[in-house]
Every structure is written in structure tokens, then in C-alpha cells.
């Protein structure tokens, strides 16, 4: 999902840049700020996906472990 968002951000950055060159955006600095926000947000989404995958694999590893481990079985029927 992060890479999809990064791809869409790159496309939107190109649209913003072309629109700025044509002269459609009159506010100074708006295009630069938007491009920086898109780049940072893309990196954050990719990093969040990597962290989520790590947590998911850890959860799968923990699910397969037993709740407790019996070290020794004590015979209660044994007479001393």
C-alpha cells in the first residue's frame, strides 16, 4: 500500500510541477511544500508497512508456541 501511495504521489508531483511551470499556481512556495509533504508521507507509509509486516510475522511466531512448558510430570499415585 505504501508503494502504491508513493506511485500516486509521484504522479501528483508531476502534475503539480507541470501546473507550476504553466503558471496555474499563483501562491509562492505552495508547490514546494506540497511536493515535500508528498515525499515525506510516501516514506512514512512505506516504513509503516515494513513495521506492520515485522509485527505480523512476530505475532505468527508467537501464536505457534505452547502456552506453557511442562518440565516434569509428577506421579501423584506413587506411595512413599
C-alpha positions in Angstrom: 0.0 0.0 0.0 2.9 2.3 0.8 4.4 1.8 -2.7 1.0 2.4 -4.3 0.7 5.7 -2.4 4.3 6.6 -3.4 3.5 6.0 -7.0 0.4 8.1 -6.8 2.3 10.8 -5.0 4.9 10.9 -7.8 2.2 11.3 -10.4 0.6 14.1 -8.4 4.0 15.7 -8.0 4.5 15.8 -11.8 1.0 17.3 -12.2 1.9 20.0 -9.6 5.2 20.7 -11.2 3.8 21.0 -14.7 1.0 23.2 -13.4 3.5 25.4 -11.7 5.5 25.7 -15.0 2.4 26.6 -17.0 1.5 29.3 -14.4 -1.6 27.8 -12.9 -0.5 28.2 -9.3 0.0 31.8 -8.1 0.9 31.2 -4.5 4.7 31.2 -4.0 6.1 28.1 -2.2 2.8 26.1 -2.3 4.1 23.7 -4.9 7.4 23.1 -3.0 5.6 22.4 0.3 3.1 20.0 -1.3 5.9 18.1 -3.1 7.9 17.8 0.2 4.8 16.7 2.1 4.1 14.0 -0.6 7.7 12.7 -0.4 7.8 12.5 3.4 4.3 10.9 3.5 5.4 8.3 1.0 8.4 7.4 3.0 6.3 7.2 6.2 3.7 4.9 4.5 6.5 2.5 3.3 8.1 2.5 6.7 4.8 1.8 8.4 4.2 -1.1 6.0 7.6 -2.6 6.9 6.9 -2.2 10.6 3.5 -3.8 10.2 5.0 -6.8 8.3 7.5 -7.2 11.1 4.8 -7.1 13.8 2.6 -9.6 11.9 5.5 -12.1 11.5 6.3 -11.8 15.2 2.7 -12.4 16.1 2.6 -15.5 13.8 5.7 -16.9 15.5 4.2 -16.3 19.0 0.9 -18.0 18.1 2.6 -21.3 17.4 4.3 -21.5 20.8 2.7 -23.5 23.6 1.1 -21.6 26.5 3.4 -23.3 29.0 6.1 -26.0 29.0 5.9 -28.9 31.4 9.3 -29.7 32.8 8.5 -32.8 34.8 5.4 -34.9 35.3 4.8 -35.8 39.0 3.1 -39.1 39.7 0.5 -38.5 42.4 -0.4 -42.2 42.8 3.1 -43.2 43.9 3.4 -44.3 47.6 6.3 -43.2 49.6 
